[in-house]
Amino acid sequence: MSELSEVSKLFGQHVADIEKARDIFTIETRRFVEDLLESVKDEGAGPCSTPKVQVKTKDASLEKEEKVTGFISRQYARASLDLCFKIKVKYVIIAEINFGVEFDAAADSFAWRVELVPESKYEWLDEVMWTEWQKLTPTLPPGAKHLAKEGAVVFVSRPFGPDLTFKVALEDMEGILKFALAAEPVLTSEFAKLVEPDAS
């Protein structure tokens, strides 16, 4: 004879609360990332740049799943900033700096995460930027790691909890954008090794 577990009974009693909690989570995580994006745009007042490096903030917007259905672990709220390097006379996109809230399968929970994903043409950049991140950041933030197989750098991955505040996330973003600009010398050195006949 089949019996209902305590988990099923609790779920059956609180399903309306669970759905309401999910709606609140969806609204608040989207607002969290949108507000961070607006703050980054305000701080940068347009592109953040050096003579050779530029982080484009102006056209960035929130990315999210089209419909909130299915597994909650598939939800996300994130944005992307283009990291550009001046090759000859124009800025060329060399990577994306992605930031937002998404499910971390390894931690089995949602996390605030910022990562760098190089353009396929510059796939070697993850190694360069990870080495530089370690060099210029004496104490690495939580969850910082090099995803060599994926060709990405996770600058920070903070799990949901009392320590995750808007102020902390904004400080993460400000530090990472400063780092991207401070990486100008190493990027200049690396790109000087390349021949870019089609970048004019």
C-alpha positions in Angstrom: 0.0 0.0 0.0 1.4 3.4 -1.0 1.5 6.2 1.6 2.3 9.9 1.1 5.6 11.0 2.6 5.9 14.0 4.9 7.5 15.9 2.0 4.5 15.4 -0.2 2.1 16.3 2.5 4.0 19.6 3.3 4.2 20.4 -0.4 0.5 19.8 -0.9 -0.3 22.1 2.1 2.0 24.9 1.0 1.9 24.8 -2.8 0.4 28.3 -3.1 3.1 29.7 -0.8 5.8 28.0 -2.8 4.4 29.5 -6.1 4.2 32.9 -4.5 7.8 32.6 -3.2 8.9 31.7 -6.7 7.2 34.8 -8.2 8.9 37.0 -5.6 12.2 35.4 -6.3 11.8 36.0 -10.1 10.8 39.6 -9.6 13.5 40.4 -7.1 16.4 38.7 -8.9 15.6 40.5 -12.1 15.3 43.8 -10.3 18.6 43.1 -8.5 20.5 42.6 -11.8 18.7 45.5 -13.6 19.6 47.9 -10.7 23.2 46.7 -10.8 23.3 47.3 -14.6 21.9 50.8 -14.2 24.5 51.5 -11.5 27.3 50.3 -13.7 26.0 52.5 -16.5 25.8 55.5 -14.2 29.3 54.9 -12.8 30.8 54.5 -16.2 28.8 57.3 -17.8 29.0 55.4 -21.1 32.1 53.4 -22.1 34.7 52.8 -19.4 38.0 53.1 -21.3 41.8 53.5 -21.5 43.7 54.3 -24.7 43.5 50.6 -25.7 40.8 48.9 -23.6 37.1 49.7 -23.5 34.1 48.2 -21.6 30.9 49.1 -23.4 28.0 49.6 -20.9 25.6 51.8 -22.9 23.7 49.1 -24.9 23.7 46.4 -22.3 20.3 45.0 -21.2 18.8 42.4 -18.9 18.7 38.8 -20.3 16.2 36.3 -18.8 14.2 33.2 -19.8 11.2 33.9 -22.0 8.8 32.0 -19.8 8.9 31.1 -16.1 7.9 27.5 -16.5 9.5 24.1 -15.8 12.4 23.7 -13.4 13.2 26.8 -11.3 16.9 25.9 -11.6 16.7 27.0 -15.3 15.8 30.5 -14.3 18.3 33.3 -14.6 18.7 37.1 -14.8 21.9 38.4 -16.3 23.5 41.0 -18.4 26.6 41.2 -20.6 29.2 43.9 -21.2 31.5 43.9 -24.2 35.2 44.0 -23.5 36.9 45.6 -26.4 40.6 46.2 -27.4 41.8 48.7 -29.9 43.3 47.0 -32.9 44.7 49.4 -35.4 42.1 52.2 -35.5 39.0 50.6 -34.0 37.8 48.8 -30.9 37.2 45.1 -31.5 35.1 42.9 -29.1 37.5 40.4 -27.6 35.3 39.0 -24.7 32.0 39.4 -22.8 31.8 40.1 -19.1 28.6 38.3 -18.0 27.0 39.0 -14.6 23.9 38.1 -12.9 21.9 35.5 -10.9 21.8 31.9 -12.1 21.8 28.3 -10.7 25.1 26.9 -9.7 24.8 23.1 -10.2 28.0 22.4 -8.3 26.7 24.2 -5.2 23.1 23.1 -5.8 21.9 26.7 -5.2 21.5 30.1 -6.9 24.5 32.4 -7.0 25.5 35.9 -7.9 28.2 35.3 -10.6 30.5 37.4 -12.8 32.5 35.7 -15.5 34.6 36.5 -18.6 34.0 34.6 -21.8 36.4 35.3 -24.7 35.2 35.6 -28.3 36.0 32.4 -30.2 38.7 34.2 -32.2 40.5 35.0 -29.0 39.9 31.8 -27.1 43.4 32.0 -25.5 42.3 35.1 -23.5 40.8 33.1 -20.6 44.3 31.9 -19.6 45.8 35.3 -19.9 43.0 37.0 -17.9 43.0 34.3 -15.2 46.7 34.7 -14.7 46.4 38.5 -14.5 43.3 38.3 -12.2 45.4 36.1 -9.7 48.3 38.6 -10.0 46.3 41.8 -9.5 43.8 40.4 -6.9 45.7 39.5 -3.6 42.6 37.8 -2.1 40.4 36.1 -4.6 36.7 36.5 -4.2 34.4 33.5 -3.4 34.1 31.0 -6.2 36.8 32.5 -8.4 38.2 29.9 -10.8 39.4 29.2 -14.3 37.1 27.0 -16.3 39.7 25.8 -18.7 37.5 23.3 -20.5 34.8 26.0 -21.0 37.3 28.7 -21.9 36.0 31.1 -19.2 37.1 32.9 -16.1 34.7 33.1 -13.1 35.8 36.3 -11.3 33.3 35.7 -8.4 30.4 33.3 -7.5 28.6 34.2 -4.3 25.9 31.8 -3.1 22.6 33.3 -1.9 22.8 34.1 1.8 23.0 37.0 4.3 26.4 38.1 2.9 24.9 38.7 -0.6 23.8 42.4 -0.7 23.5 44.9 -3.5 26.5 46.8 -2.1 28.7 43.7 -2.2 27.6 42.8 -5.8 28.2 46.4 -6.9 31.7 46.4 -5.3 32.4 43.1 -7.2 31.4 44.8 -10.5 33.4 47.9 -9.8 36.5 45.9 -8.9 36.2 43.7 -12.0 35.7 46.6 -14.4 38.8 48.3 -12.9 40.7 45.1 -13.4 39.6 44.9 -17.0 41.0 48.4 -17.6 44.2 47.6 -15.6 44.8 44.6 -17.8 45.7 47.0 -20.7 49.5 46.3 -20.5 49.2 42.5 -20.7 46.5 42.7 -23.4 48.7 45.1 -25.4 51.6 42.7 -25.1 49.5 39.7 -26.2 47.8 41.5 -29.1 51.2 42.8 -30.3 52.1 39.2 -31.0 49.2 38.7 -33.4 48.9 39.7 -37.0 45.4 41.2 -37.6 45.2 41.9 -41.3 41.4 42.0 -41.3 40.9 44.3 -38.2 41.2 47.7 -40.0 
